[in-house]
């Protein structure tokens, strides 16, 4: 959470997805009194929202006008039904398509003749909205294209009930509260690790020196000896660095799981305005490019069209706290390209998009821009994981498996693995990450109590 405009900008996790008793992030936040009164209401905790609840929204088209809500809703309902139908292929030996994207597009192609009562203009609008739905799903899945997301394992992901909510004091308020319970000096920051050496015999200095199996070497030259290390670095970092990060290298089975699983980028662009151009009740401004269709390949020219991958903007609430701020979401290669641009270039592109879709060439430019750059960040190299074509939930379990794997090894559990990419049903979420950390802590508890 960073200070921005007059409030906070969540550069990372934004919502508690499924704030209900089954969500450990929600339980902790409730216990510490970090949530607003709405989130605590029991009826809100029982809403089955499929992980992403509807917000009061307006959908702008690239022709510069607000699109027909009924037509937009029909297309969205069709997309939601298609996405829900993917669950039927969980555990299937021969799914009809390798990826979610290919399956959804094949189903759309099948229904095109009956769309919008056969009226050509109305059908084209529905196809454009469906193309926008696929972009939104890319943001949710953290992928460049739904063609990269495996169809068969897609249904293993579990959405918890509850209307998504945010932290009034920022998501960081939870981490700060947890940190305050620990003895001072327990957590060391700015200690980038260069290498984790395991299966070794490393001695402390002194006559009665203990021998440790693990030696953690930091980039600043500091060294820590350990019996056990819980590794929670993002999968994007592991994909890039695992071969030199661990000495000896990880077993081939785990290295293959790292290669198999998907890891993509989803970024945010915050725009602050002097005055809102949107209505007070609007919480989501969606953008649809009316010349697009899910049945056609999108432009590969990132320089000319990267901004078309933007799904729209969430209005940060409440304005009394945040000022007049929109938060845009953009995923994939276009999102990574955006990271290479200057603030002025991003602000200019966003201003052009908003002037185009509102049909107002004189719409005032935002007065400031702030954005995340998760792909450029050397220790993340993206946002979160997905189960890619060619991988499965078993790869997630393999990634979570501690090392050494040989149960006869006299020094078990030298390397333990946690993080969102190691949770089979809650990957990509903060609650999945939290549960995975608790899982590994409990594994050590059991060992130390044995």
C-alpha positions in Angstrom: 0.0 0.0 0.0 1.5 3.3 -1.1 0.3 6.9 -0.3 -1.3 8.3 -3.5 -3.5 11.3 -4.2 -5.2 11.9 -0.8 -5.4 8.2 0.1 -3.7 4.9 -0.5 -2.9 2.9 -3.7 -2.8 -0.8 -3.4 0.1 -1.8 -5.7 -0.3 -5.5 -5.0 -3.3 -7.3 -3.6 -6.5 -5.2 -3.8 -9.4 -7.2 -2.4 -10.1 -9.9 0.1 -11.6 -12.4 -2.4 -14.5 -14.2 -0.7 -14.5 -12.5 2.7 -16.3 -15.2 4.8 -15.3 -17.5 7.7 -13.5 -19.9 5.3 -11.0 -17.2 4.4 -8.1 -16.8 6.8 -7.3 -13.3 5.6 -10.8 -12.2 6.4 -10.7 -13.9 9.8 -7.5 -12.2 10.8 -8.7 -8.8 9.5 -11.9 -9.2 11.4 -10.1 -10.2 14.6 -7.8 -7.2 14.3 -10.6 -4.8 13.5 -9.2 -3.8 10.2 -12.4 -3.9 8.1 -15.3 -1.5 7.5 -18.8 -2.2 8.8 -20.1 -3.5 5.4 -17.6 -6.3 5.2 -18.6 -7.6 8.7 -22.3 -7.9 7.7 -23.3 -11.5 7.7 -25.5 -11.3 4.6 -22.4 -10.0 2.6 -20.4 -13.0 3.8 -23.0 -15.4 2.4 -23.2 -14.0 -1.2 -22.0 -16.5 -3.8 -20.2 -14.0 -6.1 -18.0 -16.4 -7.9 -14.9 -14.5 -6.6 -15.7 -11.3 -8.5 -18.9 -9.6 -7.5 -20.8 -7.3 -9.9 -20.3 -3.6 -9.2 -22.6 -0.7 -10.3 -20.9 -0.1 -13.7 -21.1 1.8 -17.0 -19.7 0.3 -20.2 -18.2 2.7 -22.7 -17.6 1.8 -26.3 -14.8 3.0 -28.6 -17.4 4.9 -30.7 -17.6 7.4 -27.8 -20.9 6.4 -26.2 -22.3 4.3 -23.4 -23.3 0.9 -24.7 -26.7 -0.6 -24.3 -26.8 -2.2 -20.8 -29.1 -5.0 -21.9 -26.8 -6.0 -24.8 -23.8 -5.9 -22.5 -25.5 -8.0 -19.9 -26.6 -10.7 -22.4 -23.0 -11.1 -23.7 -21.6 -11.2 -20.1 -24.2 -13.8 -19.1 -23.2 -15.9 -22.1 -19.5 -15.6 -21.1 -20.2 -16.5 -17.5 -22.2 -19.6 -18.5 -19.3 -20.7 -20.8 -16.8 -20.2 -18.1 -18.9 -22.1 -15.6 -19.3 -25.0 -18.1 -15.5 -25.5 -18.1 -15.9 -27.2 -14.7 -17.4 -30.2 -16.5 -13.9 -31.1 -17.8 -12.2 -31.3 -14.5 -10.6 -34.8 -14.3 -11.5 -35.5 -18.0 -9.0 -37.7 -19.8 -9.8 -36.1 -23.1 -11.0 -32.5 -22.8 -12.3 -31.1 -26.1 -9.6 -28.4 -26.2 -6.3 -28.0 -24.4 -7.0 -24.4 -23.2 -9.8 -22.4 -21.7 -9.5 -19.8 -24.4 -9.8 -22.3 -27.3 -12.8 -23.9 -25.7 -14.6 -20.6 -25.0 -13.9 -19.3 -28.5 -15.2 -22.5 -30.1 -18.4 -22.3 -28.1 -18.8 -18.6 -29.1 -18.3 -19.5 -32.7 -21.0 -22.1 -32.3 -23.5 -19.6 -30.9 -22.7 -16.7 -33.3 -25.5 -17.5 -35.8 -28.2 -17.2 -33.0 -26.7 -14.2 -31.3 -28.7 -11.0 -31.0 -31.6 -12.4 -33.0 -29.4 -12.5 -36.1 -29.0 -8.7 -36.4 -25.5 -8.0 -37.6 -24.8 -4.7 -35.7 -26.1 -6.2 -32.4 -24.1 -9.4 -33.0 -20.9 -7.5 -33.6 -21.5 -5.6 -30.3 -21.9 -8.8 -28.4 -18.7 -10.2 -29.9 -16.9 -7.0 -28.9 -18.2 -7.4 -25.3 -17.1 -11.1 -25.3 -13.6 -10.0 -26.4 -13.6 -7.6 -23.4 -14.7 -10.5 -21.1 -11.7 -12.6 -22.2 -9.4 -9.7 -21.3 -10.9 -9.4 -17.9 -10.4 -13.1 -17.4 -6.7 -12.6 -18.3 -6.4 -10.1 -15.5 -8.2 -12.5 -13.0 -6.0 -15.5 -14.1 -2.8 -13.4 -14.4 -2.1 -14.5 -18.0 -1.4 -13.0 -21.4 -4.1 -15.1 -23.0 -6.7 -17.6 -21.9 -5.2 -19.9 -24.6 -2.3 -20.4 -22.2 -4.6 -21.6 -19.3 -5.3 -25.4 -19.2 -8.9 -26.4 -19.6 -8.9 -29.6 -17.6 -7.4 -28.3 -14.4 -9.2 -24.9 -14.5 -12.1 -26.1 -12.4 -9.9 -27.0 -9.5 -9.7 -23.4 -8.4 -12.1 -22.7 -5.6 -14.0 -19.3 -5.1 -15.1 -18.6 -1.5 -18.5 -16.9 -0.8 -18.7 -13.3 0.2 -18.7 -9.8 -1.4 -15.1 -8.8 -2.1 -13.9 -6.1 0.2 -10.9 -3.8 0.7 -8.9 -2.7 3.7 -9.8 0.9 4.7 -6.2 1.3 6.0 -4.6 -0.5 3.1 -3.8 -4.2 2.7 -0.4 -3.5 4.4 -2.3 -2.9 7.6 -2.7 -6.6 8.0 1.0 -7.4 7.5 1.9 -4.5 9.9 -0.5 -5.9 12.6 1.0 -9.4 12.3 4.5 -8.0 12.4 3.7 -6.0 15.6 3.0 -9.4 17.4 6.6 -10.5 16.8 9.6 -9.6 18.9 11.5 -6.6 17.6 14.3 -7.5 15.2 12.8 -10.9 14.3 12.3 -9.8 10.6 15.2 -8.6 8.5 14.3 -6.5 5.5 16.5 -5.6 2.4 18.4 -8.9 2.7 18.3 -10.2 -0.9 19.3 -13.8 -1.0 21.8 -14.9 -3.7 22.1 -18.6 -3.0 20.6 -21.3 -0.7 23.1 -24.1 -0.2 21.4 -27.3 1.2 22.4 -30.9 2.0 25.6 -29.6 3.4 27.6 -29.6 6.6 28.0 -25.9 7.6 29.6 -25.1 11.0 29.3 -22.1 13.2 32.5 -20.8 14.6 33.6 -22.0 18.0 34.8 -25.1 19.8 31.4 -26.7 20.3 30.2 -25.6 16.9 26.9 -27.0 15.6 26.6 -28.4 12.1 23.7 -27.1 9.9 22.5 -28.6 6.7 21.5 -25.2 5.1 23.5 -22.0 4.4 21.7 -18.9 3.1 24.0 -16.5 1.4 22.9 -12.9 0.8 23.8 -10.5 -1.9 25.4 -8.2 0.7 27.7 -11.0 1.8 25.9 -11.8 5.0 25.4 -15.5 5.7 22.8 -17.4 7.8 23.1 -21.0 8.8 19.8 -22.9 9.3 18.2 -26.3 10.0 15.2 -25.4 7.9 14.3 -22.7 5.3 10.8 -21.9 4.1 11.1 -20.5 0.6 8.2 -18.2 -0.4 9.7 -16.4 -3.4 7.3 -16.0 -6.4 7.1 -18.6 -9.1 8.3 -15.9 -11.6 11.5 -15.6 -9.7 11.9 -19.4 -9.5 11.4 -19.8 -13.3 14.2 -17.3 -13.9 16.7 -18.1 -11.2 16.1 -21.6 -9.6 19.1 -23.2 -11.2 21.6 -20.9 -9.6 19.5 -20.0 -6.5 19.7 -23.5 -5.1 22.9 -25.4 -4.7 22.7 -28.3 -5.4 20.0 -27.6 -8.0 16.5 -28.7 -7.3 15.5 -32.3 -8.3 14.4 -32.5 -11.9 10.8 -33.3 -10.9 10.5 -30.0 -9.0 12.3 -28.1 -11.7 9.9 -29.5 -14.3 6.9 -28.4 -12.2 8.4 -24.8 -12.1 8.7 -24.9 -15.9 5.2 -26.4 -16.4 3.1 -23.9 -14.3 2.1 -20.6 -15.7 3.1 -17.2 -14.2 1.9 -13.9 -15.8 1.6 -10.2 -15.2 -1.4 -8.1 -14.1 -0.7 -4.4 -13.5 -2.6 -1.5 -12.2 -2.7 2.1 -13.5 -3.9 4.7 -11.0 -5.2 8.0 -12.4 -6.0 11.0 -10.2 -8.4 13.7 -11.4 -9.2 17.2 -10.2 -12.9 16.4 -10.6 -14.8 13.2 -11.4 -16.3 12.9 -14.9 -18.3 9.8 -13.8 -21.5 9.6 -11.8 -21.3 9.3 -8.0 -22.9 5.8 -8.0 -20.6 4.3 -10.6 -17.9 2.0 -9.2 -16.7 0.5 -12.5 -16.0 2.1 -15.9 -15.6 -0.7 -18.5 -14.1 -0.2 -21.9 -15.1 -2.1 -25.0 -13.4 -1.8 -28.4 -16.4 -2.2 -30.8 -14.3 -3.4 -33.7 -12.9 -6.4 -31.8 -14.1 -10.0 -31.7 -12.9 -13.1 -29.8 -12.9 -14.9 -33.1 -10.1 -12.7 -34.5 -6.5 -12.5 -33.5 -5.7 -9.3 -31.6 -3.0 -7.0 -32.9 0.5 -8.1 -32.1 1.8 -4.5 -32.5 2.2 -3.6 -28.9 3.4 -0.1 -29.5 0.3 0.8 -31.5 -2.3 -1.0 -29.5 -1.1 -2.0 -26.0 -3.8 0.2 -24.3 -6.6 -1.9 -25.9 -5.8 -4.7 -23.4 -7.0 -2.4 -20.6 -10.3 -3.7 -19.2 -11.5 -0.5 -17.7 -11.3 1.3 -14.3 -12.4 0.7 -10.8 -13.4 3.9 -8.9 -11.6 4.0 -5.6 -14.0 4.3 -2.7 -14.8 6.4 -0.8 -13.7 9.6 -2.6 -13.5 11.4 0.8 -10.5 9.1 1.5 -8.9 8.6 -1.9 -9.8 11.7 -3.8 -11.0 11.2 -7.4 -9.0 8.2 -8.5 -9.5 5.5 -11.1 -7.6 2.2 -11.0 -7.2 0.5 -14.4 -6.2 -3.1 -14.8 -4.2 -4.5 -17.7 -2.6 -8.0 -18.1 -0.2 -9.9 -20.3 2.4 -8.8 -22.8 0.6 -5.4 -23.2 0.9 -4.9 -19.5 4.7 -5.7 -19.6 5.1 -3.3 -22.5 3.4 -0.6 -20.5 6.1 -1.0 -17.9 8.8 0.1 -20.4 7.0 3.5 -21.1 7.5 6.7 -19.2 4.8 8.1 -16.9 4.0 10.8 -19.4 3.5 8.2 -22.2 1.2 6.1 -20.0 -0.8 9.2 -18.9 -1.1 10.4 -22.5 -2.4 7.0 -23.7 -4.9 6.8 -20.8 -6.1 10.3 -21.6 -6.7 9.4 -25.2 -8.5 6.3 -24.3 -10.8 8.1 -21.9 -11.5 10.9 -24.4 -12.3 8.4 -27.1 -14.7 6.3 -25.1 -16.5 9.2 -23.4 -16.8 11.0 -26.7 -15.4 14.1 -25.0 -12.3 15.4 -26.7 -11.9 18.1 -24.0 -12.0 15.7 -21.1 -9.4 17.1 -18.6 -6.2 14.9 -18.4 -5.5 13.2 -15.1 -3.3 15.3 -12.9 -1.2 12.3 -11.9 -0.4 8.7 -12.7 0.9 5.8 -10.6 1.4 2.3 -11.8 2.7 -1.1 -10.7 5.5 -2.8 -12.6 5.4 -6.4 -11.4 7.2 -7.9 -14.4 10.2 -5.6 -14.1 10.5 -6.2 -10.4 13.6 -8.6 -10.2 12.2 -10.6 -7.2 8.7 -11.2 -8.7 9.0 -11.1 -12.5 5.2 -11.0 -12.8 2.1 -11.2 -10.6 0.8 -14.6 -9.8 0.4 -18.2 -11.1 -2.1 -20.1 -13.2 -2.3 -23.7 -14.2 -1.0 -23.6 -17.8 -1.7 -25.9 -20.7 0.5 -29.0 -20.2 0.5 -28.6 -16.4 -1.9 -29.8 -13.7 -2.7 -29.5 -10.0 -0.1 -32.2 -9.5 2.6 -29.7 -10.5 1.4 -27.4 -7.7 1.7 -30.3 -5.2 5.2 -31.1 -6.5 6.2 -27.5 -6.0 4.9 -27.6 -2.5 6.8 -30.8 -1.6 9.6 -30.2 0.9 13.2 -31.4 0.3 15.1 -33.7 0.6 12.4 -36.1 -0.6 14.1 -39.3 0.6 12.3 -40.2 3.9 15.5 -42.1 4.9 17.5 -38.9 4.9 18.5 -38.3 8.5 18.0 -34.5 8.1 14.5 -34.0 6.7 12.8 -30.8 5.7 15.7 -28.6 4.8 13.8 -26.7 2.1 10.1 -26.1 2.5 8.1 -24.2 -0.1 5.1 -21.9 0.4 3.5 -19.0 -1.5 0.3 -18.8 -3.6 1.7 -21.0 -6.4 1.9 -23.9 -3.9 -1.8 -24.0 -3.0 -3.7 -26.3 -5.2 -7.2 -24.7 -5.0 -6.4 -21.1 -3.9 -3.4 -20.3 -6.1 -3.2 -16.6 -7.2 -4.7 -15.4 -3.9 -3.5 -13.8 -0.7 -5.5 -16.3 1.3 -3.8 -19.2 -0.6 -0.4 -17.7 0.2 -1.3 -17.3 3.9 -2.6 -20.9 4.2 0.5 -22.3 2.5 2.7 -20.5 5.0 0.7 -21.9 7.9 0.9 -25.4 6.3 4.7 -25.3 6.2 4.9 -23.8 9.7 2.7 -26.7 11.0 4.9 -29.2 9.1 7.9 -27.9 11.2 5.8 -27.9 14.4 5.0 -31.6 13.8 8.7 -32.4 13.2 9.9 -30.5 16.3 7.3 -32.1 18.5 8.0 -35.6 17.3 
